[in-house]
Amino acid sequence: MPRDFTTESLSHDPIHGYIPFISRAGLPADEAAEQDLIDHPWVQRMRQIHQLQTAWWVFPSAEHMRFQHVLGVMHLGSVVVTAWYETLSDVCRNVPSRGYVESLVRIAGLLHDVGHGPFGHFFDDHYLDQFGLTHEDMGGHIIEHELGDIIRRIRRNPNGKIQPLEELDPKQVAWLIRRPSGKPEDETGHPDWLRKLRSLFSGIYTVDNMDFVLRDAYMSGYNTKAFDISRLVHYSFFTKDGLTIHARGLPTLINFIETRANLFRSIYFHRTVRGIDIALEDYFAATMKRLFPGNPLEHLAEYQQLTETSFLVDVIRWADSDDPELRELGLHWKAIINRDEMWRMASERTMHFHTGQAESTTIFSEPDLVERRVRDYLPDNLKQIPLRVDVAKHYHRPSARKPSGKQNFWYDPASGQAFELDDDELFRSLPTSFIVFRIYSRDHGFDKQISEALHKVAGGAGGDTKTNM
């Protein structure tokens, strides 16, 4: 049978080439298409939320949105299911049809970011957290209660159909996109095949981070081909333990991990990007009190309309408000947008931690203490100048102590056994994590004095100190 092109459309993507998806044309009236989800306001909203939450202010070409990213993750869902479905069926009982598994993974990929607010993860930390929520909690609720009816009526993907007695379960989609909590009850009631599929969204290499590493590196100008995704997929498969990579694929995985870490250092944790985040922090809480009514779960209609576009349009209009408080906030936002009100990096120190080393043993785990001691070493006329401390932390690899641990394994052909990746000698040669500790001031006038004070405080704490001098 020839491919049914009447129900398929293509979206062209600079990272993956053509991305096929099921369109509404030619489908039975009672069947939903992937296009019904793609065109839904909750997903179209992603066109107005940047993939790089504030880095787009620094890297002029990195204007891509989460919408392009989720289409790419949906596509990678098909790529990995095509490569790995057979091994999943071999090691798990009662695995649904390939059509079901592929559609489930594709839809989870398309919707994994649907709960994000303006400025992405920044919004989690500086707004959702007060309600005990994350964007994954928001996304799970939206998937189950706003998009569930469409999901249940999807019957096919570009590579196959769901079997007659199968129906996609929105709860499974919502569960896949949430990171493991580490609690036993989180795993209860879910079949083994579904638990193994979670590694496609939580782990060392996932359909999510494989796309964003390729996409962010390309769009920022960092690298046009950040890592060899074809080789990484080729050497991966499922065993009874979980998602496993053959020993021959380990160098490619190491390259992926190092590339991702370099993106954090160079792009996500760029000194100016973090300085913009600090500037946003200064006014975000007061702004959201005037901009949004409260818990987003209780105000879904308003949340659907809340994007970076709406946010920036609203706050800059406040600069002309008759309300003094709104006007002051608006003037600050106008200055931030125009890059007039900035925090400038005065000094930084980077530290790498290897297996057996605890971040808590360094003085930089207590930023308030460091700031107080830095001020003590500053000349008397500088002790009260405005300073802000920023600590950026990145984990190269999950450990067994972290919720995303125990998701990835490697296969040793000599012994015929799979081992948790933390146990591999090559893998352990990578740092477990790194932190970048920075001190910011309003201008560069006192960088030398601040750097000298930080050096005195740090003493032999290790790491590399840099200034703007």
C-alpha positions in Angstrom: 0.0 0.0 0.0 1.4 3.5 -0.8 1.7 6.0 2.0 -1.6 7.9 2.6 -0.5 11.4 1.7 -4.1 12.7 1.9 -4.0 12.7 5.7 -0.4 13.8 6.1 1.2 17.3 6.1 4.8 18.4 6.4 6.4 21.2 8.4 9.9 22.1 7.4 12.4 22.4 10.2 16.1 23.6 10.0 17.1 20.9 12.5 15.3 17.8 11.4 14.3 18.6 7.8 10.6 17.7 7.1 8.5 16.9 10.1 5.4 14.9 9.0 2.1 15.1 11.0 -1.5 13.9 10.6 -3.7 16.7 9.2 -7.5 16.9 9.4 -8.0 16.3 5.7 -9.6 13.0 4.8 -10.1 11.7 8.4 -13.4 10.2 9.6 -15.6 12.7 11.4 -15.2 11.0 14.8 -11.4 10.9 14.6 -9.0 13.7 15.7 -5.8 14.6 14.0 -2.4 15.6 15.4 -3.2 18.9 13.7 -6.1 19.4 16.1 -3.6 19.5 18.9 -1.0 21.5 17.0 -3.5 24.2 16.1 -5.1 24.2 19.6 -4.7 27.6 21.5 -2.8 25.9 24.2 -0.1 24.7 21.8 -0.2 27.8 19.5 0.5 29.7 22.7 4.0 28.2 22.6 4.6 30.5 19.6 4.8 33.4 22.1 7.1 31.9 24.6 10.8 31.8 23.8 12.7 28.6 24.0 15.7 30.5 25.5 13.9 32.2 28.3 16.1 35.4 28.4 19.1 34.4 26.3 17.3 35.7 23.2 18.0 39.2 24.6 21.7 38.4 24.3 22.0 36.2 21.3 20.3 38.0 18.4 19.6 34.9 16.2 18.2 32.8 19.1 14.6 34.0 18.5 13.2 30.5 18.3 10.1 29.7 20.3 9.0 26.7 22.3 6.5 25.9 19.4 9.4 24.9 17.1 11.0 22.9 19.9 7.9 20.9 20.7 7.4 20.0 17.0 11.0 18.8 17.0 10.5 16.7 20.1 7.3 15.2 18.6 9.3 14.2 15.5 12.1 12.7 17.6 9.4 10.6 19.3 8.9 8.9 16.0 12.6 8.5 15.4 13.3 6.7 18.6 10.2 4.6 18.6 11.1 3.4 15.1 14.5 2.4 16.4 13.6 1.1 19.8 10.1 -0.3 19.7 11.2 -3.9 18.9 13.5 -4.1 21.9 10.8 -2.6 24.2 8.4 -5.4 23.1 11.1 -8.0 23.7 11.7 -7.0 27.4 8.2 -6.0 28.5 4.9 -7.9 28.6 1.7 -6.6 27.1 3.2 -3.7 25.2 0.6 -1.9 23.1 0.9 -1.8 19.3 3.7 0.3 17.8 1.0 2.7 16.5 -0.1 3.3 20.1 3.4 3.7 21.5 4.5 6.0 18.7 1.4 8.2 19.0 1.7 8.3 22.8 5.4 9.4 22.6 4.7 11.9 19.8 1.8 13.5 21.7 3.9 13.6 25.0 6.7 15.3 23.0 4.3 17.8 21.5 2.7 18.7 24.8 5.6 18.4 27.3 6.1 22.2 27.5 2.4 23.2 27.3 2.3 24.3 30.9 5.2 26.8 30.6 4.6 30.5 31.5 6.4 33.5 30.3 10.2 33.2 30.5 10.0 29.4 30.9 11.8 28.0 34.0 12.2 31.5 35.4 8.4 31.6 35.8 8.5 28.2 37.7 11.0 29.6 40.2 9.5 33.1 40.6 5.8 32.5 40.3 4.5 28.9 40.2 6.6 27.8 43.1 4.5 29.8 45.6 1.6 27.6 44.7 3.6 24.4 45.0 3.5 24.0 41.2 5.9 23.5 38.3 5.2 23.8 34.6 5.0 20.0 34.5 2.1 20.1 37.0 0.4 22.8 34.8 1.1 20.7 31.7 -0.3 17.5 33.2 -3.5 19.3 34.2 -3.9 20.9 30.8 -3.3 17.6 29.1 -5.9 15.7 31.1 -8.6 18.4 31.5 -8.2 20.7 28.5 -6.9 18.4 25.7 -7.9 14.9 26.9 -10.9 14.7 24.6 -8.8 15.3 21.5 -6.0 12.9 22.6 -8.5 10.1 23.1 -9.8 10.5 19.5 -6.4 10.4 17.8 -6.1 7.1 15.9 -3.0 7.4 13.8 0.4 8.9 13.2 2.4 9.3 10.0 3.9 5.8 10.4 0.9 3.8 11.5 -2.5 3.4 13.2 -3.7 2.6 16.7 -5.4 -0.8 16.9 -9.2 -1.0 17.1 -9.4 -1.8 20.8 -6.8 0.7 21.9 -7.4 4.3 23.0 -4.8 6.8 23.9 -4.9 7.7 27.6 -4.3 11.4 28.5 -3.2 10.3 32.0 -0.3 8.3 30.5 0.7 11.4 28.5 0.6 13.6 31.6 2.6 11.0 33.6 5.3 10.7 31.0 6.1 14.4 30.9 6.6 14.7 34.7 10.0 14.0 36.2 10.2 11.0 38.5 9.6 12.1 42.1 11.7 9.4 43.6 8.7 8.2 45.7 7.6 4.6 45.3 3.9 5.6 44.9 4.9 7.5 41.7 5.6 4.2 40.0 2.6 2.3 41.4 -0.1 1.3 38.9 1.9 2.0 35.8 2.9 -0.9 33.5 6.6 -1.7 33.0 6.6 -0.6 29.3 5.3 2.8 30.3 7.8 3.2 33.1 10.6 2.4 30.6 9.2 5.0 28.2 9.6 7.7 30.8 13.4 7.6 30.1 12.5 9.3 26.8 11.6 12.4 28.8 13.6 12.1 32.0 17.2 11.0 32.0 20.6 11.7 30.6 19.6 11.9 26.9 15.9 12.4 26.0 13.8 13.4 23.1 13.5 16.8 24.8 17.2 17.5 25.5 18.4 16.0 22.3 16.2 18.4 20.4 17.0 21.5 22.4 20.8 20.9 22.3 20.7 20.7 18.5 18.2 23.5 18.2 19.7 25.9 20.7 23.3 25.3 19.5 22.2 26.0 15.9 19.9 29.0 16.5 22.4 30.7 18.8 25.2 30.2 16.4 27.2 28.1 18.9 27.4 25.0 16.6 25.5 23.9 13.5 25.7 20.2 14.4 26.2 19.9 18.1 26.4 16.1 18.4 25.8 12.9 16.4 22.2 12.1 17.2 22.0 9.3 14.6 24.8 7.4 16.2 23.4 8.0 19.7 20.0 6.6 18.6 21.6 3.7 16.6 23.5 2.3 19.6 20.6 2.6 22.1 17.9 0.1 22.9 15.8 -1.2 25.7 16.8 -4.0 28.1 15.0 -5.4 31.1 16.8 -2.6 33.1 15.6 0.3 30.9 17.0 2.5 28.2 20.5 1.2 27.5 23.4 2.3 25.3 25.9 -0.1 23.8 29.5 0.4 24.9 30.3 1.5 21.3 27.9 4.4 21.7 29.4 5.7 25.0 31.9 8.2 23.3 29.0 9.8 21.5 27.0 10.0 24.7 30.0 11.6 26.4 30.2 14.2 23.6 26.5 14.9 24.0 26.9 15.5 27.7 29.9 17.7 27.2 28.1 19.7 24.5 25.1 20.2 26.7 27.3 21.4 29.6 29.1 23.8 27.2 25.7 25.2 26.2 24.9 25.9 29.8 28.2 27.6 30.3 28.2 29.6 27.1 24.5 30.3 26.5 22.1 29.6 29.3 24.5 30.7 32.0 26.1 33.6 30.0 27.0 36.4 32.4 24.7 38.9 30.6 21.8 36.4 30.5 22.1 35.8 34.2 22.3 39.6 34.8 19.0 40.0 32.9 17.4 37.3 35.1 18.5 39.3 38.2 17.0 42.5 36.8 13.7 40.6 36.1 13.8 39.2 39.7 13.8 42.7 41.1 10.3 43.5 39.8 8.7 40.2 38.8 6.8 39.5 42.0 5.3 43.0 42.2 4.5 42.8 38.5 2.7 39.5 38.7 0.5 40.7 41.6 -0.8 43.4 39.3 -0.9 41.3 36.1 -2.4 37.9 37.1 -5.2 36.9 39.6 -3.5 34.1 41.4 -3.1 30.3 41.1 -3.0 29.5 37.4 -4.8 26.2 38.0 -7.8 28.3 39.2 -7.5 30.7 36.3 -6.8 28.6 33.2 -8.4 30.9 30.7 -6.3 33.8 31.9 -3.2 31.6 32.0 -3.8 30.6 28.3 -3.6 34.3 27.4 -0.5 34.9 29.5 2.6 34.8 27.3 5.9 36.7 26.9 4.2 38.8 24.2 1.2 39.8 26.4 3.5 40.3 29.4 6.0 42.6 27.6 3.2 44.6 25.9 1.3 45.1 29.2 4.2 46.1 31.4 5.7 48.6 28.9 2.3 50.3 28.7 2.3 50.8 32.4 5.0 53.5 31.9 2.2 55.8 30.8 -0.2 54.8 33.6 -1.9 57.3 35.9 -1.4 54.8 38.7 2.0 55.8 40.4 2.8 52.2 41.4 2.1 50.9 37.9 4.0 53.8 36.3 7.1 53.1 38.4 7.0 49.4 37.5 6.4 50.2 33.8 9.4 52.6 33.8 11.6 49.9 35.3 10.5 47.4 32.7 11.0 49.9 29.9 14.6 50.4 31.1 15.2 46.6 31.2 13.8 46.1 27.7 16.0 49.0 26.5 19.0 47.5 28.4 19.4 50.7 30.4 18.8 49.0 33.8 21.3 46.2 33.9 23.3 44.2 36.5 27.0 43.9 35.3 29.2 41.0 36.2 32.1 42.2 38.3 33.8 38.8 39.1 33.1 35.1 38.8 34.4 31.8 39.9 33.7 28.4 38.4 34.0 25.1 40.3 33.7 21.5 39.0 32.7 18.7 41.3 33.6 15.1 40.7 32.2 11.9 42.3 32.7 12.0 46.0 32.9 15.7 46.2 30.0 17.6 47.8 29.0 21.1 46.7 27.9 21.8 50.3 31.6 21.7 51.4 32.4 24.9 49.5 31.8 28.3 50.8 30.0 29.1 47.5 27.1 27.0 48.7 26.3 29.9 51.0 26.0 33.0 48.7 24.7 35.3 51.5 27.7 34.5 53.6 30.1 35.2 50.6 28.4 38.5 49.9 28.8 39.6 53.6 32.5 38.6 53.6 33.1 40.3 50.3 31.6 43.5 51.7 33.9 43.2 54.7 37.0 43.2 52.4 35.8 46.1 50.3 37.2 49.6 51.1 35.0 51.6 53.5 33.5 53.8 50.7 32.3 50.7 48.8 30.9 48.6 51.6 27.3 49.6 50.8 27.3 49.7 47.0 24.5 47.6 45.3 25.7 44.1 44.8 23.9 40.9 43.7 25.2 37.3 44.0 24.2 34.7 41.4 24.9 31.0 41.6 24.3 28.9 38.4 24.4 25.2 38.8 24.4 22.4 36.2 24.5 18.6 36.7 26.4 16.8 33.9 24.8 13.5 34.8 22.0 12.4 37.2 23.1 10.3 40.1 21.2 7.6 41.9 20.4 10.2 44.6 18.5 12.5 42.1 15.0 11.8 40.9 16.1 11.5 37.3 18.6 8.8 38.2 18.3 5.1 37.4 16.9 6.0 33.9 19.9 5.1 31.8 22.1 2.0 31.5 25.1 0.8 29.3 25.6 -2.6 27.8 28.9 -4.4 28.1 29.2 -6.9 25.2 32.1 -8.7 26.9 29.9 -9.7 29.9 26.5 -9.5 28.2 25.2 -7.4 31.0 23.8 -3.9 31.4 25.0 -1.6 34.1 23.8 1.7 35.5 25.7 4.5 33.7 27.2 5.8 36.9 29.1 2.6 37.2 31.0 3.1 33.9 34.6 4.2 34.3 34.5 6.5 31.3 31.3 8.0 32.5 32.7 8.7 35.9 35.5 10.6 34.4 33.1 13.4 33.7 32.4 16.0 36.5 29.2 15.3 38.4 28.3 19.0 38.3 29.6 22.5 38.2 28.6 25.8 39.6 29.3 29.3 38.4 29.4 31.9 41.2 29.2 35.5 40.1 29.0 38.9 41.8 27.2 41.7 39.9 27.2 45.4 40.4 25.4 48.3 38.6 28.4 49.2 36.5 32.0 48.1 36.0 33.6 50.9 38.0 34.6 48.8 40.9 35.3 45.4 39.3 38.9 45.3 40.5 38.1 45.9 44.1 35.2 43.4 44.1 37.4 40.8 42.4 40.2 41.3 44.9 37.7 41.0 47.8 36.2 37.8 46.3 39.7 36.3 45.9 40.4 37.0 49.6 37.1 35.4 50.6 37.6 32.3 48.4 41.2 31.7 49.4 41.9 28.1 48.5 38.3 27.2 47.7 39.3 26.1 44.2 38.0 27.1 40.8 38.9 29.8 38.3 38.3 33.5 39.1 37.5 35.9 36.2 36.7 39.5 36.0 35.9 42.0 33.3 39.1 43.8 33.7 
